Amino acid sequence: MKKGYVQIYTGNGKGKTTAAIGLAIRAAGANMRIYIGQFLKGKNSSEIKALKKISDNIKISQYGSGCFVKECPNKKDIKMAKEGLEDIKHQMLSGKYDIVIMDEANAAVFSNLFPVECILDIIDSKPENVELIITGRNAAKKVIDRADLVTEMRENKHYFDQGVEARLGIEM
């Protein structure tokens, strides 16, 4: 791979993780190696099951307890997130991966799991040839300013507002 860029998928609309997973599938089809680190998530979702079935080129780690974290995370959530940051940075610098995805990292900052400077440090440490994708709502302006590509998913209408729960295979 030639030059790698920093991509951000943010906004209140649905599809940020889905876009990153789609990019991972496309890259795996081109025989690239992908590392996905998911913050705030800690259960075996359908996307993880599918990726494990279809590609040996995609490795996924989760750095969350599976419980929703608001602005006041507990010590376990903070510890898992900080360990995740260290792991992602290690994987990114290992030379084993062409693409590194930090899923829900923006939301982790917003939820006070770690400061925005942690993401900025990873961006600054990114090897020239690695593509870095950072997803999650509420991307900090400092992260947006450092990115090469920013896509904002905007919610116009959502069936959750009518009480529809997350559905297996669609949202989870």
Secondary structure in CASP SS format (residue, H / E / C, confidence):
PFRMAT SS
TARGET T0000
AUTHOR 0000-0000-0000
METHOD secondary structure of the structure
MODEL  1
M C 1.00
K C 1.00
K C 1.00
G C 1.00
Y C 1.00
V E 1.00
Q E 1.00
I E 1.00
Y E 1.00
T E 1.00
G C 1.00
N C 1.00
G C 1.00
K C 1.00
G C 1.00
K H 1.00
T H 1.00
T H 1.00
A H 1.00
A H 1.00
I H 1.00
G H 1.00
L H 1.00
A H 1.00
I H 1.00
R H 1.00
A H 1.00
A H 1.00
G H 1.00
A C 1.00
N C 1.00
M C 1.00
R C 1.00
I E 1.00
Y E 1.00
I E 1.00
G E 1.00
Q E 1.00
F E 1.00
L C 1.00
K C 1.00
G C 1.00
K C 1.00
N C 1.00
S C 1.00
S H 1.00
E H 1.00
I H 1.00
K H 1.00
A H 1.00
L H 1.00
K H 1.00
K H 1.00
I H 1.00
S C 1.00
D C 1.00
N C 1.00
I E 1.00
K E 1.00
I E 1.00
S E 1.00
Q E 1.00
Y E 1.00
G C 1.00
S C 1.00
G C 1.00
C C 1.00
F C 1.00
V C 1.00
K C 1.00
E C 1.00
C C 1.00
P C 1.00
N C 1.00
K H 1.00
K H 1.00
D H 1.00
I H 1.00
K H 1.00
M H 1.00
A H 1.00
K H 1.00
E H 1.00
G H 1.00
L H 1.00
E H 1.00
D H 1.00
I H 1.00
K H 1.00
H H 1.00
Q H 1.00
M H 1.00
L H 1.00
S C 1.00
G C 1.00
K C 1.00
Y C 1.00
D C 1.00
I E 1.00
V E 1.00
I E 1.00
M E 1.00
D E 1.00
E C 1.00
A H 1.00
N H 1.00
A H 1.00
A H 1.00
V H 1.00
F H 1.00
S C 1.00
N C 1.00
L C 1.00
F C 1.00
P C 1.00
V H 1.00
E H 1.00
C H 1.00
I H 1.00
L H 1.00
D H 1.00
I H 1.00
I H 1.00
D H 1.00
S H 1.00
K C 1.00
P C 1.00
E C 1.00
N C 1.00
V C 1.00
E E 1.00
L E 1.00
I E 1.00
I E 1.00
T E 1.00
G C 1.00
R C 1.00
N C 1.00
A C 1.00
A C 1.00
K H 1.00
K H 1.00
V H 1.00
I H 1.00
D H 1.00
R H 1.00
A C 1.00
D C 1.00
L E 1.00
V E 1.00
T E 1.00
E E 1.00
M C 1.00
R C 1.00
E C 1.00
N C 1.00
K C 1.00
H C 1.00
Y H 1.00
F H 1.00
D H 1.00
Q H 1.00
G C 1.00
V C 1.00
E C 1.00
A C 1.00
R C 1.00
L C 1.00
G C 1.00
I C 1.00
E C 1.00
M C 1.00
END
